[in-house]
Amino acid sequence: MKISTFADKTFLIENNEARIRRDDNLALTATFAAGDPLPPGALVGAPKIIPKRTEVRVTEVRVDEARTVFVRAQPVNATLNLPVGWTLAANLEGQFLNEIIGFAPDNLELPPQGDNFTVTDNKALIRNGPPDFTSTGTKLMPGAFVLVAQASKNTDPLGKFVKLSEGSLVAGLPQPGAELGWTAAANLTPGWGTAFSSPSWLDEKGPNACWERGRYLGPKLLVNIVGVGSEMEQITLDSLEPYLRLIEAAAKKNLVIAVESGFRTFPSQVRLFQAFKAGQGNKAAEPGRSNHQHGQAFDLNTRGFDGSPVYDWLKKNGPRLSFIRTVNKEHWHWEYRPEEAAALAAKGKFALASVTR
């Protein structure tokens, strides 16, 4: 699976003051030094600025502690002596919105390709095949890299069990080994990574830990995506494709949907809750109980209730695309809940019964 979306695109500089930042400190503006190629009108000591409407390619992305996204911009026309370097993603037309940066964790031996998984449950049983998928009494080795060859067809849910083989990397490509049998799909995490055995991954309050109503759900692979204000947001890999379908459907109606807040780590929820309790922040749920910690919640750029184009479109189309409203008085809060969304769509509704405004 190719996760980053910006590498093969061309972007336009939209800001008149698209300053290049210093490589060693993105908070500071880079200046032209003696010996630098100078574009027309530029002087030594002047700030490096990429002119408005310049076509650029993005070769790298960085995110600072405030989650602000910077891109390394390479002008397409190299003959104009325009500066190359780091600039705010907000300086690009469209503000780099909904561009996918990568996975978290990002140190995987092989990112998800659709069939490569790591065994991440230390109680993962090897099972016989259909129809009963009975246990063989043997366990899979935690941390093992496996390839999925087949998914169960007559189970609820579909694909509850999967047929596996051993997996290995040969010259950077996944290769199947001996067949292992069947196991529950829930025992696996997409991608191959020794990171899935790390203390950080297994930490119940770590950067990938999911919680719902005070109950620890386990870790999930996250995707870094650019949200409103060119800030880096995170969503779970299992909600990525549904979210992309949502924004693509809205785009056909000339509407831009973007994330204002996605997945929140346990530590970030602690900070928000402490600020709220101290009277210094917005209302925030107790850590472990926020809807933004289970990996299905999206605060979207609705900008209001009825009459807001994005909100009106979501009311009509969100449920058929598996997104519904779940929190009262929060027009921006939508969740990826496919089963509940299908039931609501059949009734012509878009929100849980508890949502009255």
PyMOL commands that set and color helices and strands:
alter all, ss='L'
color gray80, all
select helices_A, chain A and resi 78-80+89-91+93-96+185-187+194-197+199-202+228-230+237-251+266-277+291-293+309-317+319-321+338-346
alter helices_A, ss='H'
color red, helices_A
select strands_A, chain A and resi 11-12+18-19+21-22+25-29+49-50+55-63+69-75+85-88+100-104+116-119+125-127+135-139+145-151+161-170+173-184+188-190+209-212+215-219+222-226+232-236+259-261+297-300+323-325+333-336
alter strands_A, ss='S'
color yellow, strands_A
deselect
rebuild
show_as cartoon
